[in-house]
Amino acid sequence: MCTADIREEGLLNGNTDFAPQLQSYVEYVSNNGELHWVPYLMLFNRPNYRSRVLTTDSCGFRSSVTAEGPCSPGGAMPDGPVNIVLGGSIAFGYGASSDAHTISSRMSQLSPASRSAPARSRRPWLNLGAPGFNSTQEALLLLLHRHRMPEIRDVVVLSGLNNLVIAGLPQPAHGYGEFFFSEQHFRKIQGNVDPRPRWSPGRLVDAIRNAPASDDTEEQAGPELDERMDIAAANTAVDLDRIRACVADRGARIHFVLQPTAPWTRKTYTPEETALFEAMDSEQYNAWELFKPGFDAAVHSPYADRLEKVCKERYIPFLDLNSAFSEPEYADRWLFVDRVHLNDDGNQFAAEIIMSRLDLS
């Protein structure tokens, strides 16, 4: 099916005949234009949500589907130790056709011990993903909900892209740093009066691309790309230390996985991926413009090197899923529903790679 045919057959915010689940995510995240604001984290997933594609518990965590049924920090919890997956929308499972096909759910089913042990002995992987989160919000989320969980054995931080994107905002290293939807947040708490410089979507895009919209915005442009990668890596380092401090009391292990981003994998795009990417570019141009500098394939290697160095300094295992997805076994497969989110097969392969190459159980 060519791109034109796909567009004619029902494109709606990236929703097509072969990825119908995307519409559920559009509806969930958009929430009629109202974000779910919470203390400390700024924003988080909507709680108590139910659809055929995704569910969240009373705290907003998405359920992981295990052999014993769904589990989550604010819902049903298993006896004994657990593992957790931290991260943004890819950890949350944006793009999966159901809760059972997120990376955390697939990892819960892939425990090596499960091949010879009864289901009750498996350690589930809890889903602590949240669309739009940076590494500081990931660390805070774990801190705020650590008391809800039993002993934690392994933590996989599946992240990387959001830190790089927000490092392109004006003054990204100022104060407590930047976060997605910050303008809406300050308008909300200040009664529609933003005490910081006003940024329209067009001007924000120009700043991120280092092309000021006008002479009077020159001083507000974001940093150059090399500095942006340095800032993103430095923020990741600080937050990995925070995560370790939160869970290391009983010897939990931390692992960092650089999330797959389609241009970074250098994979051959399938017809489905090509059609979806073109559709997204057409329908959500402004949103994807914010990510475009990071989508450059040339960004991958120097950024991955910085993050690997951060992990080595902390004796934290590092895995780059982009390199893994470039291998022949995966390079020709349909994995992405957009440039940063995976379909069910992509999540399955990611789970298998993470479990095997980090020697997890």
C-alpha positions as CSV (number, residue, x, y, z in Angstrom):
1,M,0.0,0.0,0.0
2,C,1.5,3.4,-1.0
3,T,1.5,6.4,1.3
4,A,-1.2,8.2,-0.7
5,D,-3.5,5.1,-0.3
6,I,-3.0,5.0,3.4
7,R,-3.8,8.7,3.8
8,E,-7.0,8.3,1.8
9,E,-8.1,5.3,4.0
10,G,-8.4,7.0,7.3
11,L,-5.5,9.0,8.6
12,L,-6.4,10.8,11.9
13,N,-3.5,12.2,13.9
14,G,-1.3,9.3,12.7
15,N,-4.0,6.7,13.1
16,T,-4.1,4.3,10.1
17,D,-5.7,1.0,9.2
18,F,-2.6,-0.9,10.2
19,A,-1.9,1.0,13.5
20,P,-5.4,1.7,14.9
21,Q,-4.3,1.7,18.5
22,L,-2.6,5.1,18.0
23,Q,-5.9,6.8,18.2
24,S,-6.4,5.6,21.8
25,Y,-3.1,7.2,22.7
26,V,-4.0,10.4,21.1
27,E,-7.2,10.5,23.1
28,Y,-5.5,9.5,26.3
29,V,-2.7,12.0,26.1
30,S,-4.8,14.9,24.8
31,N,-7.5,14.5,27.4
32,N,-9.6,17.3,25.7
33,G,-6.6,19.6,26.0
34,E,-6.2,19.3,29.8
35,L,-3.0,17.9,31.2
36,H,-3.1,16.0,34.5
37,W,-1.1,18.2,36.8
38,V,0.3,16.7,40.1
39,P,2.5,18.0,42.9
40,Y,6.3,17.7,42.6
41,L,6.3,15.9,39.2
42,M,4.5,18.8,37.4
43,L,2.4,16.3,35.4
44,F,1.7,12.6,35.3
45,N,-0.5,9.9,33.6
46,R,-4.2,10.1,34.1
47,P,-5.3,7.6,36.8
48,N,-8.1,5.0,36.7
49,Y,-8.2,5.1,32.9
50,R,-9.8,2.2,31.0
51,S,-9.8,1.4,27.3
52,R,-9.3,-1.6,25.1
53,V,-5.7,-0.5,24.5
54,L,-4.5,0.8,27.9
55,T,-5.4,0.9,31.5
56,T,-3.9,2.9,34.4
57,D,-4.3,2.3,38.2
58,S,-5.4,4.7,40.9
59,C,-2.0,6.4,40.8
60,G,-1.7,6.6,37.0
61,F,0.7,3.7,36.4
62,R,0.1,1.5,33.5
63,S,-0.5,-2.1,34.3
64,S,2.1,-4.8,33.5
65,V,0.6,-8.0,32.4
66,T,2.3,-11.0,34.1
67,A,1.5,-14.7,34.2
68,E,-0.4,-14.0,37.5
69,G,-2.4,-11.1,36.0
70,P,-2.0,-7.3,35.9
71,C,0.2,-5.6,38.5
72,S,1.2,-2.0,39.2
73,P,2.4,0.2,42.1
74,G,-1.1,1.6,42.6
75,G,-3.0,-1.6,41.9
76,A,-2.5,-5.3,42.5
77,M,1.1,-6.1,43.7
78,P,2.7,-9.5,43.7
79,D,4.4,-11.1,46.7
80,G,8.1,-10.9,46.8
81,P,10.7,-8.8,45.0
82,V,9.9,-6.9,41.8
83,N,11.8,-5.2,39.0
84,I,10.9,-1.9,37.4
85,V,11.2,-0.1,34.1
86,L,11.6,3.7,34.3
87,G,11.4,6.1,31.4
88,G,9.2,8.2,29.1
89,S,6.6,7.3,26.6
90,I,8.5,4.3,25.2
91,A,8.7,2.8,28.7
92,F,5.0,3.6,29.1
93,G,4.3,1.6,26.0
94,Y,3.0,4.3,23.7
95,G,2.1,2.5,20.5
96,A,1.5,-1.0,22.0
97,S,-1.8,-2.6,21.0
98,S,-2.5,-3.5,24.7
99,D,-1.0,-3.5,28.2
100,A,0.2,-7.0,27.5
101,H,2.5,-5.8,24.7
102,T,4.5,-3.1,26.5
103,I,8.2,-3.7,27.1
104,S,7.6,-4.2,30.8
105,S,4.9,-6.8,30.2
106,R,7.0,-8.7,27.7
107,M,10.0,-8.7,30.1
108,S,7.7,-10.1,32.8
109,Q,7.0,-13.0,30.5
110,L,10.7,-13.5,29.5
111,S,12.3,-14.2,32.9
112,P,14.8,-17.1,32.4
113,A,13.7,-18.6,35.6
114,S,10.2,-18.9,34.2
115,R,11.3,-21.5,31.7
116,S,11.8,-24.0,34.5
117,A,9.9,-22.5,37.5
118,P,6.3,-22.0,38.2
119,A,4.6,-18.7,37.4
120,R,4.5,-17.7,41.0
121,S,8.3,-17.5,41.2
122,R,8.7,-15.0,38.4
123,R,9.6,-11.5,39.3
124,P,7.4,-9.0,37.4
125,W,8.6,-5.8,35.8
126,L,6.5,-2.9,36.9
127,N,5.8,-0.1,34.4
128,L,6.9,3.3,35.8
129,G,6.9,5.0,32.4
130,A,5.3,8.4,31.7
131,P,5.0,10.1,28.4
132,G,7.0,13.3,28.3
133,F,9.2,12.7,31.3
134,N,12.8,13.7,31.6
135,S,15.3,11.9,33.8
136,T,14.7,14.2,36.8
137,Q,10.9,13.4,36.7
138,E,11.8,9.7,36.3
139,A,13.9,9.8,39.5
140,L,11.3,11.8,41.4
141,L,8.5,9.4,40.4
142,L,10.5,6.5,41.8
143,L,11.2,8.4,45.0
144,L,7.6,9.3,45.5
145,H,6.3,5.8,45.1
146,R,9.2,3.7,46.5
147,H,7.1,3.0,49.6
148,R,4.4,1.3,47.5
149,M,6.8,-1.4,46.3
150,P,8.5,-4.4,48.0
151,E,12.1,-5.2,47.5
152,I,13.4,-4.0,44.1
153,R,16.0,-6.3,42.4
154,D,16.6,-4.6,39.1
155,V,15.9,-1.2,37.6
156,V,16.0,-0.6,33.8
157,V,16.1,3.1,32.9
158,L,14.9,3.1,29.3
159,S,15.4,6.7,28.3
160,G,17.7,9.3,26.6
161,L,15.8,11.2,24.0
162,N,13.6,13.6,26.1
163,N,16.7,14.9,27.9
164,L,18.3,15.7,24.6
165,V,15.2,17.5,23.3
166,I,14.7,19.7,26.4
167,A,18.4,20.5,26.5
168,G,17.6,22.5,23.3
169,L,15.3,24.8,25.1
170,P,16.4,28.3,26.1
171,Q,18.5,28.3,29.3
172,P,18.2,24.5,29.8
173,A,20.8,24.4,32.6
174,H,19.2,27.3,34.6
175,G,17.7,26.6,38.0
176,Y,15.9,23.2,38.1
177,G,16.0,22.8,34.3
178,E,13.3,22.5,31.8
179,F,10.4,20.1,31.2
180,F,7.8,19.4,28.6
181,F,4.6,21.5,28.9
182,S,6.4,24.0,31.2
183,E,4.6,27.0,29.6
184,Q,1.2,25.5,30.2
185,H,2.2,24.7,33.8
186,F,3.2,28.2,34.6
187,R,0.1,29.7,33.0
188,K,-2.0,27.3,35.1
189,I,-0.5,28.2,38.5
190,Q,-0.1,31.9,37.7
191,G,-3.7,32.4,36.5
192,N,-2.7,32.5,32.8
193,V,0.2,34.9,33.6
194,D,3.6,33.3,32.7
195,P,6.4,35.0,34.7
196,R,9.0,33.7,32.2
197,P,9.6,34.7,28.6
198,R,6.6,33.9,26.4
199,W,7.2,31.3,23.7
200,S,4.8,30.6,20.9
201,P,5.2,27.2,19.2
202,G,6.8,28.8,16.2
203,R,9.3,30.8,18.3
204,L,10.1,27.7,20.4
205,V,10.8,25.7,17.3
206,D,13.1,28.4,16.0
207,A,15.0,28.4,19.4
208,I,15.5,24.7,19.4
209,R,16.8,24.8,15.9
210,N,19.2,27.6,16.8
211,A,17.4,30.0,14.4
212,P,16.0,32.9,16.2
213,A,12.6,34.1,14.9
214,S,13.6,37.7,15.2
215,D,16.5,39.9,16.4
216,D,15.0,40.4,19.9
217,T,14.9,36.6,20.6
218,E,18.6,36.0,19.8
219,E,19.6,35.9,23.5
220,Q,16.9,33.3,24.1
221,A,18.0,30.7,21.5
222,G,18.9,27.3,22.7
223,P,22.5,26.0,22.9
224,E,24.4,24.4,20.1
225,L,24.1,20.7,19.5
226,D,27.4,19.7,21.2
227,E,26.5,21.7,24.4
228,R,23.0,20.2,24.2
229,M,24.4,16.7,24.3
230,D,26.7,17.7,27.2
231,I,23.8,19.1,29.2
232,A,21.6,16.0,28.5
233,A,24.4,13.6,29.6
234,A,25.1,15.7,32.7
235,N,21.5,15.7,33.7
236,T,21.3,11.9,33.2
237,A,24.4,11.4,35.4
238,V,22.9,13.4,38.3
239,D,19.6,11.5,38.0
240,L,21.2,8.1,37.8
241,D,22.9,8.9,41.1
242,R,19.5,9.9,42.5
243,I,17.9,6.7,41.4
244,R,20.7,4.6,42.8
245,A,20.4,6.4,46.2
246,C,16.7,5.6,46.2
247,V,17.0,1.8,45.6
248,A,20.5,0.8,46.7
249,D,19.7,0.2,50.3
250,R,19.1,-3.5,49.5
251,G,21.5,-3.9,46.6
252,A,19.2,-3.2,43.7
253,R,21.0,-3.1,40.3
254,I,20.6,-0.3,37.9
255,H,20.9,-0.6,34.1
256,F,20.7,2.1,31.5
257,V,19.2,1.4,28.0
258,L,19.4,4.1,25.4
259,Q,15.9,4.1,23.7
260,P,15.6,3.3,20.0
261,T,15.0,6.2,17.7
262,A,14.3,5.3,14.1
263,P,16.9,7.5,12.4
264,W,19.6,6.5,15.0
265,T,19.1,2.8,14.1
266,R,19.9,3.4,10.5
267,K,17.5,0.6,9.7
268,T,15.8,0.2,6.4
269,Y,12.3,1.6,6.8
270,T,9.5,-0.7,5.9
271,P,6.6,0.6,3.8
272,E,4.5,0.8,6.9
273,E,7.1,2.9,8.8
274,T,7.6,5.2,5.8
275,A,3.9,5.8,5.5
276,L,3.5,6.5,9.2
277,F,6.5,8.8,9.4
278,E,5.2,10.8,6.4
279,A,1.7,10.9,7.9
280,M,3.0,12.2,11.2
281,D,5.1,14.8,9.5
282,S,2.1,16.1,7.7
283,E,-0.4,16.0,10.5
284,Q,1.7,16.9,13.5
285,Y,4.4,19.1,12.0
286,N,4.9,21.5,14.9
287,A,5.2,18.7,17.5
288,W,7.8,16.7,15.6
289,E,9.7,19.9,14.7
290,L,10.8,20.0,18.4
291,F,12.5,16.6,18.0
292,K,14.1,17.1,14.6
293,P,17.6,18.2,15.7
294,G,17.9,15.1,17.7
295,F,16.6,12.9,14.9
296,D,19.8,13.5,12.9
297,A,21.6,10.1,12.6
298,A,24.9,11.9,13.2
299,V,23.8,12.7,16.7
300,H,23.5,9.1,17.8
301,S,27.2,8.1,18.1
302,P,28.5,11.1,20.1
303,Y,25.4,11.2,22.3
304,A,25.6,7.4,23.0
305,D,29.3,7.8,23.8
306,R,28.6,10.5,26.3
307,L,25.9,8.4,28.0
308,E,28.0,5.2,28.0
309,K,30.8,7.2,29.7
310,V,28.4,8.4,32.4
311,C,27.3,4.8,33.0
312,K,30.9,3.4,33.1
313,E,31.9,6.0,35.7
314,R,29.1,4.6,37.9
315,Y,29.6,0.9,37.0
316,I,26.1,0.9,35.5
317,P,25.6,-1.5,32.6
318,F,24.8,0.4,29.4
319,L,22.9,-1.0,26.4
320,D,22.2,0.9,23.1
321,L,19.0,-0.5,21.5
322,N,19.8,1.6,18.4
323,S,22.9,-0.5,17.6
324,A,20.9,-3.7,18.3
325,F,18.1,-2.7,16.0
326,S,20.6,-2.1,13.2
327,E,21.6,-5.8,13.2
328,P,20.3,-7.9,10.3
329,E,17.9,-9.8,12.4
330,Y,15.9,-6.6,13.1
331,A,16.9,-4.1,10.4
332,D,14.2,-5.1,7.9
333,R,11.4,-5.6,10.3
334,W,8.5,-3.2,11.0
335,L,9.3,-1.9,14.5
336,F,8.2,1.7,14.7
337,V,4.8,3.4,14.7
338,D,6.5,6.8,14.6
339,R,10.2,7.7,14.9
340,V,10.3,7.3,18.7
341,H,7.7,4.7,19.6
342,L,7.5,1.0,18.9
343,N,4.8,-1.4,17.8
344,D,4.2,-4.8,19.4
345,D,7.0,-6.5,17.6
346,G,9.4,-3.7,18.4
347,N,8.5,-4.0,22.1
348,Q,8.9,-7.8,22.0
349,F,12.4,-7.5,20.4
350,A,13.4,-4.7,22.8
351,A,12.4,-6.9,25.7
352,E,14.3,-9.9,24.4
353,I,17.4,-7.8,23.8
354,I,17.3,-6.1,27.2
355,M,16.8,-9.4,29.1
356,S,19.4,-11.3,27.2
357,R,22.2,-8.8,26.9
358,L,21.9,-7.4,30.4
359,D,21.5,-10.9,31.8
360,L,18.3,-10.1,33.6
361,S,15.8,-12.4,35.3
